[in-house]
């Protein structure tokens, strides 16, 4: 395989408890600290409805802090979405 790579994956399949979410955030922080060595794009898909409501803000803050861009897609007939760039 030749770069650039395009990968869609999750660090952890479970994010429905605080413990799962913290483990997921730790894994992503470790990987993202080395991301500049990766030649490509990595997408992490998550169903935000499965995140505990009392930890949603912490999770979103972590996502914003540790990613170059974020895309939120709302499930509608129109396929609406919004994107945020960190830079």
CORVEN-V529798 format. One record per residue. N is the residue number from 1. RES is the residue in one letter. PHI is phi in radians with two decimals (NA if undefined). Layout:
BEGIN
n->N res->RES phi->PHI
n->N res->RES phi->PHI
END
This chain:
BEGIN
n->1 res->X phi->NA
n->2 res->X phi->-2.01
n->3 res->X phi->-1.23
n->4 res->X phi->-1.39
n->5 res->X phi->-1.67
n->6 res->X phi->-2.22
n->7 res->X phi->-2.17
n->8 res->X phi->-1.98
n->9 res->X phi->-2.75
n->10 res->X phi->-2.18
n->11 res->X phi->-1.27
n->12 res->X phi->-2.58
n->13 res->X phi->-1.36
n->14 res->X phi->-1.94
n->15 res->X phi->-2.40
n->16 res->X phi->-1.60
n->17 res->X phi->-2.26
n->18 res->X phi->-1.08
n->19 res->X phi->-1.10
n->20 res->X phi->-1.09
n->21 res->X phi->-1.14
n->22 res->X phi->-1.11
n->23 res->X phi->-1.11
n->24 res->X phi->-1.10
n->25 res->X phi->-1.13
n->26 res->X phi->-1.10
n->27 res->X phi->-1.06
n->28 res->X phi->-1.19
n->29 res->X phi->-1.11
n->30 res->X phi->-1.11
n->31 res->X phi->-1.14
n->32 res->X phi->-1.16
n->33 res->X phi->-1.20
n->34 res->X phi->-1.92
n->35 res->X phi->-1.06
n->36 res->X phi->-1.08
n->37 res->X phi->-1.47
n->38 res->X phi->-1.63
n->39 res->X phi->-1.71
n->40 res->X phi->2.87
n->41 res->X phi->-2.17
n->42 res->X phi->-2.18
n->43 res->X phi->-1.91
n->44 res->X phi->-1.91
n->45 res->X phi->-1.52
n->46 res->X phi->-2.43
n->47 res->X phi->-1.60
n->48 res->X phi->-1.16
n->49 res->X phi->-1.21
n->50 res->X phi->-1.58
n->51 res->X phi->-1.51
n->52 res->X phi->-1.01
n->53 res->X phi->-1.07
n->54 res->X phi->-1.37
n->55 res->X phi->-2.09
n->56 res->X phi->-1.04
n->57 res->X phi->-1.09
n->58 res->X phi->-1.03
n->59 res->X phi->-1.10
n->60 res->X phi->-1.12
n->61 res->X phi->-1.06
n->62 res->X phi->-1.13
n->63 res->X phi->-1.07
n->64 res->X phi->-1.09
n->65 res->X phi->-1.30
n->66 res->X phi->-1.92
n->67 res->X phi->-2.27
n->68 res->X phi->-1.25
n->69 res->X phi->-2.56
n->70 res->X phi->-2.33
n->71 res->X phi->-2.17
n->72 res->X phi->-1.83
n->73 res->X phi->-2.00
n->74 res->X phi->-1.65
n->75 res->X phi->-1.36
n->76 res->X phi->-2.40
n->77 res->X phi->-1.10
n->78 res->X phi->-1.50
n->79 res->X phi->1.15
n->80 res->X phi->-1.20
n->81 res->X phi->-2.78
n->82 res->X phi->-2.54
n->83 res->X phi->-2.15
n->84 res->X phi->-2.21
n->85 res->X phi->-1.87
n->86 res->X phi->-1.26
n->87 res->X phi->-1.43
END
